[in-house]
């Protein structure tokens, strides 16, 4: 079992999990995501006043690129196409407890607009966080570590998870500009657990350092999560486990999904695991705190000046 899990993860950074996490992925997150997205914009925008010490969301740059300088000495950029940006809307739900210097940041739609929506999503958040922590324990065993290794180094003290509810309109472009639901990227953290509504469009590239990229459709399995390996897990494992380069292509119909990003606690130090390096394969990356790494990645993605 350990060897099979290792092979699945190391090849392309994507695994599909069923079994005990099945009940969690059927918690109603997709249905409740649709409930929110179907509301008029005026109602979807209603929430508590935004804290003054939190920046408003910034737009991605229109010319997208994929860079791996953060993960090693190789830098890859592909600014050869014109893009109108990603075509999607999303709603973020951060940690349910105050773990940041900014205080509690979640803003919820009023109960009269979406009855029981907050309690349902908080319940889903807790369940998928628990499922993610169990998967991380399996990854630790696959790396010849103690089952609770990532807990012991402070990755979950407390955990830093973000739930992103996504809606892709699905319109096909009639112009010369490239339109993506989500442009090619890899996730920043440890792992991502993705629940979808079964509509296609998600694609992965198993060999992200080779050109040209070869994209494969990800098949939907009812009752299962799609699990992506993130960039910080790639750093931890010295590239033994590669993060998943993936994208979402429009299919001409609406698509809904819920992505749970499991990141380490901001103060957790991410450094090469002893089981993943040797004299012939020394550590490729210096140690870095999770919070510092994420801040740097956000700057690269959105631009410091935007």
Secondary structure, DSSP 8 states (H G I E B T S, - for coil): -HHHHHHHHHHHSEEEE-STTHHHHTSSHHHHHHHHHTS-HHHHT--S---TTS-------SS-----GGGSS-------S-EEEE--EEEEE--SS--STT--------TTTSTTHHHHHHHHHHHHHHHHHHHHHHHHHHTT--TTHHHHTTTTTT-EEEEEEEEE------SSSEEESEEEE--SSSEEEEEE-S---EEEES-TTSSS---EE----TT-EEEEE-HHHHHHTTTSS---EEEE---SS-EEEEEEEEE--TT-EE---GGG--SSS--SS--EEHHHHHHHHHHHHH-TT-
